[in-house]
Amino acid sequence: MNANRLINMAMRMLMRKGISKGIDIAANRGKSAKDMTPEQRASAQETRQTAHKARRGLNLVRRLMR
């Protein structure tokens, strides 16, 4: 593997982790699980599941568009 491919792979991995972390923070609205009420926790979980489904759908569309 050449250096360019390694750098691109590392950047994709970092971007993926960063985007996932950002989605989790947005779903939790900046609160930790300890500070949330049960209703807020359920809402955050539902938001994370919706984001996960959206990412899977986007990947499916990308696969079909090839």
All heavy atoms as TSV, in Angstrom:
chain	resi	resn	atom	element	x	y	z
A	1	MET	N	N	0.844	-1.181	0.000
A	1	MET	CA	C	0.000	0.000	0.000
A	1	MET	C	C	0.885	1.239	0.000
A	1	MET	O	O	1.900	1.276	0.696
A	1	MET	CB	C	-0.878	0.002	1.254
A	1	MET	CG	C	-2.330	-0.167	0.952
A	1	MET	SD	S	-3.350	0.185	2.354
A	1	MET	CE	C	-3.646	-1.442	2.960
A	2	ASN	N	N	0.482	2.229	-0.759
A	2	ASN	CA	C	1.263	3.453	-0.757
A	2	ASN	C	C	0.784	4.386	0.354
A	2	ASN	O	O	-0.254	4.173	0.986
A	2	ASN	CB	C	1.210	4.134	-2.135
A	2	ASN	CG	C	-0.188	4.488	-2.561
A	2	ASN	OD1	O	-1.103	4.445	-1.755
A	2	ASN	ND2	N	-0.351	4.845	-3.822
A	3	ALA	N	N	1.556	5.445	0.562
A	3	ALA	CA	C	1.283	6.355	1.679
A	3	ALA	C	C	-0.062	7.070	1.505
A	3	ALA	O	O	-0.775	7.316	2.487
A	3	ALA	CB	C	2.406	7.369	1.803
A	4	ASN	N	N	-0.402	7.413	0.269
A	4	ASN	CA	C	-1.653	8.133	0.024
A	4	ASN	C	C	-2.860	7.297	0.445
A	4	ASN	O	O	-3.805	7.807	1.066
A	4	ASN	CB	C	-1.745	8.507	-1.457
A	4	ASN	CG	C	-2.841	9.511	-1.723
A	4	ASN	OD1	O	-3.154	10.311	-0.856
A	4	ASN	ND2	N	-3.405	9.457	-2.900
A	5	ARG	N	N	-2.859	6.016	0.134
A	5	ARG	CA	C	-3.976	5.149	0.520
A	5	ARG	C	C	-4.057	5.004	2.030
A	5	ARG	O	O	-5.157	4.968	2.603
A	5	ARG	CB	C	-3.824	3.775	-0.126
A	5	ARG	CG	C	-4.169	3.807	-1.618
A	5	ARG	CD	C	-4.035	2.465	-2.242
A	5	ARG	NE	N	-5.118	1.605	-1.772
A	5	ARG	CZ	C	-5.248	0.332	-2.108
A	5	ARG	NH1	N	-4.354	-0.243	-2.898
A	5	ARG	NH2	N	-6.237	-0.384	-1.666
A	6	LEU	N	N	-2.910	4.908	2.692
A	6	LEU	CA	C	-2.904	4.796	4.153
A	6	LEU	C	C	-3.465	6.061	4.800
A	6	LEU	O	O	-4.254	5.988	5.755
A	6	LEU	CB	C	-1.494	4.526	4.662
A	6	LEU	CG	C	-0.965	3.122	4.433
A	6	LEU	CD1	C	0.508	3.054	4.817
A	6	LEU	CD2	C	-1.759	2.123	5.235
A	7	ILE	N	N	-3.062	7.216	4.272
A	7	ILE	CA	C	-3.552	8.483	4.824
A	7	ILE	C	C	-5.061	8.590	4.607
A	7	ILE	O	O	-5.802	8.966	5.528
A	7	ILE	CB	C	-2.806	9.666	4.183
A	7	ILE	CG1	C	-1.352	9.677	4.667
A	7	ILE	CG2	C	-3.487	10.990	4.523
A	7	ILE	CD1	C	-0.458	10.637	3.928
A	8	ASN	N	N	-5.535	8.244	3.412
A	8	ASN	CA	C	-6.976	8.297	3.144
A	8	ASN	C	C	-7.739	7.352	4.056
A	8	ASN	O	O	-8.811	7.694	4.569
A	8	ASN	CB	C	-7.261	7.959	1.681
A	8	ASN	CG	C	-6.937	9.088	0.751
A	8	ASN	OD1	O	-6.906	10.246	1.172
A	8	ASN	ND2	N	-6.687	8.777	-0.496
A	9	MET	N	N	-7.222	6.160	4.278
A	9	MET	CA	C	-7.882	5.190	5.147
A	9	MET	C	C	-7.967	5.725	6.583
A	9	MET	O	O	-9.014	5.647	7.231
A	9	MET	CB	C	-7.128	3.857	5.134
A	9	MET	CG	C	-7.784	2.781	5.957
A	9	MET	SD	S	-6.933	1.200	5.887
A	9	MET	CE	C	-5.398	1.593	6.702
A	10	ALA	N	N	-6.860	6.300	7.059
A	10	ALA	CA	C	-6.846	6.844	8.418
A	10	ALA	C	C	-7.825	8.012	8.544
A	10	ALA	O	O	-8.547	8.122	9.545
A	10	ALA	CB	C	-5.430	7.286	8.795
A	11	MET	N	N	-7.870	8.862	7.533
A	11	MET	CA	C	-8.788	10.006	7.582
A	11	MET	C	C	-10.246	9.541	7.579
A	11	MET	O	O	-11.073	10.087	8.307
A	11	MET	CB	C	-8.537	10.942	6.390
A	11	MET	CG	C	-7.248	11.715	6.475
A	11	MET	SD	S	-7.162	12.754	7.949
A	11	MET	CE	C	-8.457	13.913	7.578
A	12	ARG	N	N	-10.563	8.528	6.785
A	12	ARG	CA	C	-11.930	7.996	6.767
A	12	ARG	C	C	-12.310	7.423	8.125
A	12	ARG	O	O	-13.433	7.625	8.600
A	12	ARG	CB	C	-12.080	6.937	5.687
A	12	ARG	CG	C	-12.510	7.511	4.367
A	12	ARG	CD	C	-12.870	6.422	3.376
A	12	ARG	NE	N	-11.861	6.424	2.336
A	12	ARG	CZ	C	-10.942	5.492	2.137
A	12	ARG	NH1	N	-10.905	4.425	2.871
A	12	ARG	NH2	N	-10.065	5.590	1.188
A	13	MET	N	N	-11.375	6.712	8.743
A	13	MET	CA	C	-11.661	6.128	10.054
A	13	MET	C	C	-11.921	7.222	11.085
A	13	MET	O	O	-12.866	7.132	11.884
A	13	MET	CB	C	-10.500	5.240	10.498
A	13	MET	CG	C	-10.405	3.949	9.729
A	13	MET	SD	S	-8.891	3.030	10.062
A	13	MET	CE	C	-9.024	2.722	11.798
A	14	LEU	N	N	-11.091	8.265	11.085
A	14	LEU	CA	C	-11.265	9.363	12.035
A	14	LEU	C	C	-12.568	10.121	11.779
A	14	LEU	O	O	-13.284	10.475	12.730
A	14	LEU	CB	C	-10.082	10.319	11.961
A	14	LEU	CG	C	-8.771	9.785	12.516
A	14	LEU	CD1	C	-7.636	10.749	12.216
A	14	LEU	CD2	C	-8.887	9.550	14.013
A	15	MET	N	N	-12.875	10.347	10.524
A	15	MET	CA	C	-14.120	11.047	10.198
A	15	MET	C	C	-15.332	10.237	10.634
A	15	MET	O	O	-16.291	10.776	11.178
A	15	MET	CB	C	-14.196	11.332	8.694
A	15	MET	CG	C	-13.272	12.410	8.218
A	15	MET	SD	S	-13.653	14.010	8.935
A	15	MET	CE	C	-15.193	14.348	8.120
A	16	ARG	N	N	-15.292	8.924	10.412
A	16	ARG	CA	C	-16.407	8.061	10.804
A	16	ARG	C	C	-16.614	8.112	12.311
A	16	ARG	O	O	-17.740	8.227	12.795
A	16	ARG	CB	C	-16.126	6.635	10.341
A	16	ARG	CG	C	-17.329	5.743	10.373
A	16	ARG	CD	C	-17.045	4.363	9.812
A	16	ARG	NE	N	-16.313	4.393	8.557
A	16	ARG	CZ	C	-15.134	3.782	8.360
A	16	ARG	NH1	N	-14.573	3.093	9.324
A	16	ARG	NH2	N	-14.543	3.847	7.191
A	17	LYS	N	N	-15.513	8.031	13.065
A	17	LYS	CA	C	-15.637	8.084	14.526
A	17	LYS	C	C	-16.159	9.439	14.981
A	17	LYS	O	O	-16.993	9.527	15.881
A	17	LYS	CB	C	-14.293	7.793	15.179
A	17	LYS	CG	C	-13.932	6.345	15.176
A	17	LYS	CD	C	-12.668	6.098	15.963
A	17	LYS	CE	C	-12.279	4.654	15.823
A	17	LYS	NZ	N	-12.197	3.991	17.092
A	18	GLY	N	N	-15.656	10.504	14.360
A	18	GLY	CA	C	-16.087	11.849	14.721
A	18	GLY	C	C	-17.551	12.088	14.434
A	18	GLY	O	O	-18.278	12.681	15.238
A	19	ILE	N	N	-18.013	11.623	13.290
A	19	ILE	CA	C	-19.422	11.797	12.932
A	19	ILE	C	C	-20.312	10.999	13.877
A	19	ILE	O	O	-21.337	11.493	14.344
A	19	ILE	CB	C	-19.655	11.405	11.461
A	19	ILE	CG1	C	-19.009	12.455	10.549
A	19	ILE	CG2	C	-21.140	11.264	11.152
A	19	ILE	CD1	C	-18.963	12.066	9.099
A	20	SER	N	N	-19.901	9.773	14.189
A	20	SER	CA	C	-20.699	8.951	15.112
A	20	SER	C	C	-20.761	9.602	16.493
A	20	SER	O	O	-21.824	9.639	17.121
A	20	SER	CB	C	-20.094	7.560	15.223
A	20	SER	OG	O	-20.209	6.890	14.006
A	21	LYS	N	N	-19.635	10.132	16.956
A	21	LYS	CA	C	-19.603	10.790	18.265
A	21	LYS	C	C	-20.481	12.039	18.242
A	21	LYS	O	O	-21.217	12.304	19.202
A	21	LYS	CB	C	-18.168	11.153	18.630
A	21	LYS	CG	C	-18.009	11.694	20.023
A	21	LYS	CD	C	-18.445	10.743	21.097
A	21	LYS	CE	C	-17.359	9.781	21.434
A	21	LYS	NZ	N	-17.686	8.968	22.611
A	22	GLY	N	N	-20.446	12.798	17.162
A	22	GLY	CA	C	-21.277	13.994	17.042
A	22	GLY	C	C	-22.755	13.663	17.053
A	22	GLY	O	O	-23.559	14.372	17.664
A	23	ILE	N	N	-23.128	12.592	16.380
A	23	ILE	CA	C	-24.531	12.165	16.373
A	23	ILE	C	C	-24.965	11.765	17.777
A	23	ILE	O	O	-26.059	12.110	18.229
A	23	ILE	CB	C	-24.748	11.017	15.369
A	23	ILE	CG1	C	-24.627	11.550	13.947
A	23	ILE	CG2	C	-26.104	10.351	15.576
A	23	ILE	CD1	C	-24.591	10.483	12.888
A	24	ASP	N	N	-24.095	11.052	18.504
A	24	ASP	CA	C	-24.434	10.656	19.876
A	24	ASP	C	C	-24.586	11.876	20.779
A	24	ASP	O	O	-25.510	11.935	21.608
A	24	ASP	CB	C	-23.371	9.720	20.441
A	24	ASP	CG	C	-23.447	8.334	19.851
A	24	ASP	OD1	O	-24.503	7.994	19.269
A	24	ASP	OD2	O	-22.460	7.585	19.959
A	25	ILE	N	N	-23.711	12.853	20.633
A	25	ILE	CA	C	-23.802	14.066	21.448
A	25	ILE	C	C	-25.089	14.816	21.123
A	25	ILE	O	O	-25.782	15.308	22.021
A	25	ILE	CB	C	-22.560	14.957	21.240
A	25	ILE	CG1	C	-21.340	14.297	21.888
A	25	ILE	CG2	C	-22.773	16.350	21.821
A	25	ILE	CD1	C	-20.026	14.971	21.582
A	26	ALA	N	N	-25.420	14.896	19.834
A	26	ALA	CA	C	-26.653	15.581	19.437
A	26	ALA	C	C	-27.879	14.833	19.961
A	26	ALA	O	O	-28.857	15.455	20.378
A	26	ALA	CB	C	-26.708	15.713	17.921
A	27	ALA	N	N	-27.834	13.505	19.933
A	27	ALA	CA	C	-28.964	12.717	20.425
A	27	ALA	C	C	-29.153	12.910	21.926
A	27	ALA	O	O	-30.283	12.964	22.415
A	27	ALA	CB	C	-28.764	11.238	20.107
A	28	ASN	N	N	-28.052	13.010	22.643
A	28	ASN	CA	C	-28.127	13.190	24.098
A	28	ASN	C	C	-28.310	14.643	24.487
A	28	ASN	O	O	-28.470	14.951	25.662
A	28	ASN	CB	C	-26.863	12.661	24.768
A	28	ASN	CG	C	-26.750	11.173	24.681
A	28	ASN	OD1	O	-27.719	10.490	24.426
A	28	ASN	ND2	N	-25.548	10.665	24.872
A	29	ARG	N	N	-28.242	15.538	23.515
A	29	ARG	CA	C	-28.346	16.985	23.752
A	29	ARG	C	C	-27.310	17.455	24.757
A	29	ARG	O	O	-27.576	18.329	25.590
A	29	ARG	CB	C	-29.751	17.349	24.183
A	29	ARG	CG	C	-30.791	17.067	23.121
A	29	ARG	CD	C	-32.158	17.553	23.531
A	29	ARG	NE	N	-33.115	17.290	22.486
A	29	ARG	CZ	C	-33.945	16.267	22.485
A	29	ARG	NH1	N	-33.927	15.419	23.480
A	29	ARG	NH2	N	-34.792	16.096	21.505
A	30	GLY	N	N	-26.133	16.859	24.721
A	30	GLY	CA	C	-25.023	17.288	25.557
A	30	GLY	C	C	-25.072	16.800	26.995
A	30	GLY	O	O	-24.252	17.204	27.803
A	31	LYS	N	N	-26.010	15.954	27.331
A	31	LYS	CA	C	-26.119	15.468	28.708
A	31	LYS	C	C	-25.581	14.049	28.797
A	31	LYS	O	O	-25.618	13.293	27.844
A	31	LYS	CB	C	-27.582	15.445	29.153
A	31	LYS	CG	C	-28.224	16.796	29.260
A	31	LYS	CD	C	-29.644	16.639	29.746
A	31	LYS	CE	C	-30.339	17.959	29.894
A	31	LYS	NZ	N	-31.715	17.786	30.353
A	32	SER	N	N	-25.098	13.697	29.972
A	32	SER	CA	C	-24.694	12.311	30.188
A	32	SER	C	C	-25.926	11.504	30.575
A	32	SER	O	O	-26.965	12.056	30.957
A	32	SER	CB	C	-23.638	12.229	31.283
A	32	SER	OG	O	-24.188	12.586	32.532
A	33	ALA	N	N	-25.820	10.198	30.475
A	33	ALA	CA	C	-26.963	9.331	30.769
A	33	ALA	C	C	-27.418	9.464	32.222
A	33	ALA	O	O	-28.603	9.306	32.528
A	33	ALA	CB	C	-26.610	7.887	30.456
A	34	LYS	N	N	-26.482	9.759	33.131
A	34	LYS	CA	C	-26.840	9.897	34.551
A	34	LYS	C	C	-27.721	11.110	34.799
A	34	LYS	O	O	-28.562	11.104	35.695
A	34	LYS	CB	C	-25.580	10.028	35.400
A	34	LYS	CG	C	-24.704	8.800	35.403
A	34	LYS	CD	C	-23.518	8.996	36.314
A	34	LYS	CE	C	-22.591	10.001	35.659
A	34	LYS	NZ	N	-21.329	10.176	36.338
A	35	ASP	N	N	-27.529	12.175	33.996
A	35	ASP	CA	C	-28.253	13.423	34.219
A	35	ASP	C	C	-29.616	13.460	33.545
A	35	ASP	O	O	-30.364	14.417	33.700
A	35	ASP	CB	C	-27.422	14.606	33.700
A	35	ASP	CG	C	-26.094	14.725	34.424
A	35	ASP	OD1	O	-26.000	14.252	35.578
A	35	ASP	OD2	O	-25.147	15.289	33.839
A	36	MET	N	N	-29.961	12.426	32.790
A	36	MET	CA	C	-31.214	12.427	32.035
A	36	MET	C	C	-32.326	11.721	32.796
A	36	MET	O	O	-32.074	10.821	33.583
A	36	MET	CB	C	-31.014	11.695	30.699
A	36	MET	CG	C	-30.249	12.437	29.688
A	36	MET	SD	S	-30.388	11.576	28.132
A	36	MET	CE	C	-28.685	11.426	27.714
A	37	THR	N	N	-33.533	12.144	32.496
A	37	THR	CA	C	-34.698	11.437	33.015
A	37	THR	C	C	-34.923	10.205	32.145
A	37	THR	O	O	-34.388	10.123	31.039
A	37	THR	CB	C	-35.943	12.340	32.965
A	37	THR	OG1	O	-36.233	12.640	31.602
A	37	THR	CG2	C	-35.740	13.628	33.746
A	38	PRO	N	N	-35.705	9.251	32.609
A	38	PRO	CA	C	-35.973	8.061	31.777
A	38	PRO	C	C	-36.589	8.408	30.414
A	38	PRO	O	O	-36.276	7.770	29.412
A	38	PRO	CB	C	-36.942	7.251	32.624
A	38	PRO	CG	C	-36.642	7.644	34.023
A	38	PRO	CD	C	-36.253	9.098	33.951
A	39	GLU	N	N	-37.434	9.433	30.368
A	39	GLU	CA	C	-38.027	9.839	29.097
A	39	GLU	C	C	-36.969	10.384	28.150
A	39	GLU	O	O	-36.979	10.103	26.950
A	39	GLU	CB	C	-39.124	10.901	29.318
A	39	GLU	CG	C	-40.332	10.405	30.068
A	39	GLU	CD	C	-40.137	10.436	31.591
A	39	GLU	OE1	O	-39.238	11.161	32.058
A	39	GLU	OE2	O	-40.865	9.714	32.277
A	40	GLN	N	N	-36.041	11.181	28.694
A	40	GLN	CA	C	-34.967	11.727	27.862
A	40	GLN	C	C	-34.053	10.619	27.363
A	40	GLN	O	O	-33.603	10.653	26.221
A	40	GLN	CB	C	-34.146	12.757	28.644
A	40	GLN	CG	C	-34.887	14.049	28.901
A	40	GLN	CD	C	-34.098	14.970	29.807
A	40	GLN	OE1	O	-33.360	14.512	30.686
A	40	GLN	NE2	N	-34.246	16.269	29.595
A	41	ARG	N	N	-33.782	9.645	28.220
A	41	ARG	CA	C	-32.937	8.511	27.802
A	41	ARG	C	C	-33.585	7.738	26.666
A	41	ARG	O	O	-32.937	7.370	25.700
A	41	ARG	CB	C	-32.681	7.574	28.990
A	41	ARG	CG	C	-31.289	7.733	29.542
A	41	ARG	CD	C	-31.000	6.721	30.617
A	41	ARG	NE	N	-30.901	7.464	31.866
A	41	ARG	CZ	C	-31.654	7.317	32.925
A	41	ARG	NH1	N	-32.563	6.380	32.969
A	41	ARG	NH2	N	-31.493	8.059	33.980
A	42	ALA	N	N	-34.898	7.509	26.774
A	42	ALA	CA	C	-35.618	6.795	25.724
A	42	ALA	C	C	-35.605	7.590	24.425
A	42	ALA	O	O	-35.420	7.031	23.337
A	42	ALA	CB	C	-37.055	6.523	26.167
A	43	SER	N	N	-35.781	8.894	24.529
A	43	SER	CA	C	-35.751	9.754	23.343
A	43	SER	C	C	-34.370	9.736	22.687
A	43	SER	O	O	-34.256	9.670	21.457
A	43	SER	CB	C	-36.125	11.182	23.734
A	43	SER	OG	O	-35.963	12.040	22.649
A	44	ALA	N	N	-33.320	9.770	23.496
A	44	ALA	CA	C	-31.959	9.735	22.961
A	44	ALA	C	C	-31.690	8.404	22.274
A	44	ALA	O	O	-31.080	8.359	21.198
A	44	ALA	CB	C	-30.950	9.974	24.081
A	45	GLN	N	N	-32.162	7.322	22.876
A	45	GLN	CA	C	-31.981	5.992	22.277
A	45	GLN	C	C	-32.715	5.904	20.940
A	45	GLN	O	O	-32.180	5.384	19.962
A	45	GLN	CB	C	-32.475	4.912	23.236
A	45	GLN	CG	C	-32.361	3.509	22.692
A	45	GLN	CD	C	-30.919	3.065	22.510
A	45	GLN	OE1	O	-30.025	3.549	23.162
A	45	GLN	NE2	N	-30.706	2.159	21.593
A	46	GLU	N	N	-33.924	6.442	20.901
A	46	GLU	CA	C	-34.696	6.432	19.663
A	46	GLU	C	C	-34.003	7.257	18.575
A	46	GLU	O	O	-33.956	6.867	17.407
A	46	GLU	CB	C	-36.089	6.982	19.937
A	46	GLU	CG	C	-37.029	6.889	18.767
A	46	GLU	CD	C	-38.413	7.372	19.150
A	46	GLU	OE1	O	-38.867	7.073	20.266
A	46	GLU	OE2	O	-39.032	8.052	18.313
A	47	THR	N	N	-33.432	8.386	18.952
A	47	THR	CA	C	-32.709	9.226	17.994
A	47	THR	C	C	-31.483	8.513	17.463
A	47	THR	O	O	-31.195	8.566	16.260
A	47	THR	CB	C	-32.303	10.554	18.660
A	47	THR	OG1	O	-33.472	11.186	19.188
A	47	THR	CG2	C	-31.630	11.481	17.678
A	48	ARG	N	N	-30.764	7.813	18.340
A	48	ARG	CA	C	-29.580	7.051	17.895
A	48	ARG	C	C	-29.987	5.947	16.926
A	48	ARG	O	O	-29.318	5.715	15.925
A	48	ARG	CB	C	-28.842	6.471	19.092
A	48	ARG	CG	C	-27.903	7.459	19.753
A	48	ARG	CD	C	-26.963	6.771	20.715
A	48	ARG	NE	N	-27.648	6.146	21.837
A	48	ARG	CZ	C	-28.021	6.785	22.937
A	48	ARG	NH1	N	-27.769	8.058	23.087
A	48	ARG	NH2	N	-28.641	6.142	23.909
A	49	GLN	N	N	-31.100	5.268	17.215
A	49	GLN	CA	C	-31.568	4.205	16.328
A	49	GLN	C	C	-31.976	4.768	14.967
A	49	GLN	O	O	-31.676	4.173	13.928
A	49	GLN	CB	C	-32.741	3.465	16.961
A	49	GLN	CG	C	-32.346	2.563	18.102
A	49	GLN	CD	C	-33.552	1.928	18.773
A	49	GLN	OE1	O	-34.688	2.326	18.536
A	49	GLN	NE2	N	-33.293	0.936	19.621
A	50	THR	N	N	-32.629	5.916	14.964
A	50	THR	CA	C	-33.022	6.546	13.708
A	50	THR	C	C	-31.796	6.942	12.896
A	50	THR	O	O	-31.759	6.733	11.678
A	50	THR	CB	C	-33.902	7.781	13.982
A	50	THR	OG1	O	-35.029	7.382	14.756
A	50	THR	CG2	C	-34.353	8.440	12.696
A	51	ALA	N	N	-30.791	7.490	13.552
A	51	ALA	CA	C	-29.556	7.866	12.856
A	51	ALA	C	C	-28.861	6.626	12.293
A	51	ALA	O	O	-28.335	6.652	11.178
A	51	ALA	CB	C	-28.630	8.614	13.806
A	52	HIS	N	N	-28.877	5.536	13.048
A	52	HIS	CA	C	-28.262	4.289	12.589
A	52	HIS	C	C	-28.983	3.775	11.343
A	52	HIS	O	O	-28.347	3.365	10.369
A	52	HIS	CB	C	-28.296	3.252	13.707
A	52	HIS	CG	C	-27.707	1.930	13.346
A	52	HIS	ND1	N	-26.359	1.743	13.168
A	52	HIS	CD2	C	-28.292	0.741	13.105
A	52	HIS	CE1	C	-26.148	0.484	12.837
A	52	HIS	NE2	N	-27.311	-0.148	12.790
A	53	LYS	N	N	-30.317	3.812	11.364
A	53	LYS	CA	C	-31.093	3.372	10.207
A	53	LYS	C	C	-30.823	4.268	8.994
A	53	LYS	O	O	-30.753	3.781	7.859
A	53	LYS	CB	C	-32.580	3.374	10.533
A	53	LYS	CG	C	-33.002	2.266	11.468
A	53	LYS	CD	C	-34.473	2.370	11.793
A	53	LYS	CE	C	-34.875	1.345	12.835
A	53	LYS	NZ	N	-36.279	1.507	13.227
A	54	ALA	N	N	-30.675	5.560	9.234
A	54	ALA	CA	C	-30.394	6.489	8.134
A	54	ALA	C	C	-29.031	6.181	7.519
A	54	ALA	O	O	-28.882	6.190	6.291
A	54	ALA	CB	C	-30.441	7.925	8.636
A	55	ARG	N	N	-28.037	5.907	8.368
A	55	ARG	CA	C	-26.704	5.567	7.850
A	55	ARG	C	C	-26.746	4.275	7.054
A	55	ARG	O	O	-26.128	4.166	5.997
A	55	ARG	CB	C	-25.702	5.431	8.999
A	55	ARG	CG	C	-25.049	6.746	9.348
A	55	ARG	CD	C	-23.926	6.506	10.343
A	55	ARG	NE	N	-24.350	7.143	11.575
A	55	ARG	CZ	C	-24.444	6.573	12.764
A	55	ARG	NH1	N	-24.093	5.332	12.932
A	55	ARG	NH2	N	-24.861	7.241	13.800
A	56	ARG	N	N	-27.489	3.273	7.534
A	56	ARG	CA	C	-27.599	2.006	6.803
A	56	ARG	C	C	-28.311	2.211	5.473
A	56	ARG	O	O	-27.916	1.638	4.451
A	56	ARG	CB	C	-28.339	0.972	7.644
A	56	ARG	CG	C	-27.492	0.436	8.786
A	56	ARG	CD	C	-28.210	-0.577	9.593
A	56	ARG	NE	N	-28.557	-1.742	8.780
A	56	ARG	CZ	C	-29.376	-2.697	9.152
A	56	ARG	NH1	N	-29.946	-2.642	10.337
A	56	ARG	NH2	N	-29.636	-3.716	8.367
A	57	GLY	N	N	-29.333	3.030	5.470
A	57	GLY	CA	C	-30.044	3.328	4.225
A	57	GLY	C	C	-29.152	4.052	3.229
A	57	GLY	O	O	-29.175	3.768	2.028
A	58	LEU	N	N	-28.347	4.987	3.718
A	58	LEU	CA	C	-27.427	5.711	2.857
A	58	LEU	C	C	-26.398	4.765	2.248
A	58	LEU	O	O	-26.091	4.852	1.055
A	58	LEU	CB	C	-26.733	6.815	3.645
A	58	LEU	CG	C	-25.829	7.754	2.874
A	58	LEU	CD1	C	-26.607	8.467	1.786
A	58	LEU	CD2	C	-25.197	8.745	3.816
A	59	ASN	N	N	-25.902	3.838	3.048
A	59	ASN	CA	C	-24.951	2.864	2.532
A	59	ASN	C	C	-25.602	1.968	1.475
A	59	ASN	O	O	-24.973	1.633	0.480
A	59	ASN	CB	C	-24.370	2.004	3.657
A	59	ASN	CG	C	-23.401	2.765	4.510
A	59	ASN	OD1	O	-22.837	3.766	4.088
A	59	ASN	ND2	N	-23.204	2.301	5.745
A	60	LEU	N	N	-26.848	1.601	1.689
A	60	LEU	CA	C	-27.558	0.769	0.715
A	60	LEU	C	C	-27.727	1.529	-0.607
A	60	LEU	O	O	-27.497	0.969	-1.688
A	60	LEU	CB	C	-28.934	0.379	1.267
A	60	LEU	CG	C	-29.803	-0.449	0.344
A	60	LEU	CD1	C	-29.172	-1.805	0.080
A	60	LEU	CD2	C	-31.179	-0.605	0.951
A	61	VAL	N	N	-28.096	2.798	-0.532
A	61	VAL	CA	C	-28.250	3.600	-1.738
A	61	VAL	C	C	-26.915	3.724	-2.468
A	61	VAL	O	O	-26.858	3.605	-3.694
A	61	VAL	CB	C	-28.835	4.993	-1.397
A	61	VAL	CG1	C	-28.755	5.931	-2.584
A	61	VAL	CG2	C	-30.264	4.851	-0.923
A	62	ARG	N	N	-25.847	3.952	-1.731
A	62	ARG	CA	C	-24.529	4.034	-2.363
A	62	ARG	C	C	-24.184	2.731	-3.073
A	62	ARG	O	O	-23.639	2.734	-4.166
A	62	ARG	CB	C	-23.462	4.322	-1.311
A	62	ARG	CG	C	-23.416	5.730	-0.850
A	62	ARG	CD	C	-22.230	5.942	0.068
A	62	ARG	NE	N	-22.331	7.200	0.738
A	62	ARG	CZ	C	-22.078	7.398	2.017
A	62	ARG	NH1	N	-21.684	6.395	2.775
A	62	ARG	NH2	N	-22.183	8.586	2.553
A	63	ARG	N	N	-24.503	1.615	-2.430
A	63	ARG	CA	C	-24.207	0.313	-3.021
A	63	ARG	C	C	-25.014	0.104	-4.307
A	63	ARG	O	O	-24.511	-0.425	-5.295
A	63	ARG	CB	C	-24.522	-0.781	-2.006
A	63	ARG	CG	C	-23.893	-2.113	-2.328
A	63	ARG	CD	C	-24.108	-3.132	-1.241
A	63	ARG	NE	N	-23.794	-2.632	0.090
A	63	ARG	CZ	C	-24.560	-2.814	1.166
A	63	ARG	NH1	N	-25.694	-3.483	1.072
A	63	ARG	NH2	N	-24.215	-2.340	2.335
A	64	LEU	N	N	-26.278	0.524	-4.288
A	64	LEU	CA	C	-27.128	0.365	-5.464
A	64	LEU	C	C	-26.730	1.306	-6.606
A	64	LEU	O	O	-26.962	0.989	-7.778
A	64	LEU	CB	C	-28.589	0.605	-5.102
A	64	LEU	CG	C	-29.228	-0.437	-4.196
A	64	LEU	CD1	C	-30.622	-0.001	-3.787
A	64	LEU	CD2	C	-29.266	-1.793	-4.875
A	65	MET	N	N	-26.147	2.451	-6.282
A	65	MET	CA	C	-25.775	3.428	-7.310
A	65	MET	C	C	-24.464	3.088	-8.018
A	65	MET	O	O	-24.118	3.727	-8.987
A	65	MET	CB	C	-25.675	4.823	-6.700
A	65	MET	CG	C	-26.984	5.353	-6.157
A	65	MET	SD	S	-28.290	5.439	-7.389
A	65	MET	CE	C	-27.733	6.833	-8.312
A	66	ARG	N	N	-23.753	2.087	-7.559
A	66	ARG	CA	C	-22.487	1.720	-8.202
A	66	ARG	C	C	-22.708	1.154	-9.566
A	66	ARG	O	O	-23.645	0.582	-9.933
A	66	ARG	CB	C	-21.741	0.669	-7.390
A	66	ARG	CG	C	-21.114	1.237	-6.163
A	66	ARG	CD	C	-20.239	0.178	-5.556
A	66	ARG	NE	N	-20.126	0.462	-4.134
A	66	ARG	CZ	C	-19.645	-0.372	-3.259
A	66	ARG	NH1	N	-19.239	-1.539	-3.609
A	66	ARG	NH2	N	-19.547	-0.048	-2.000
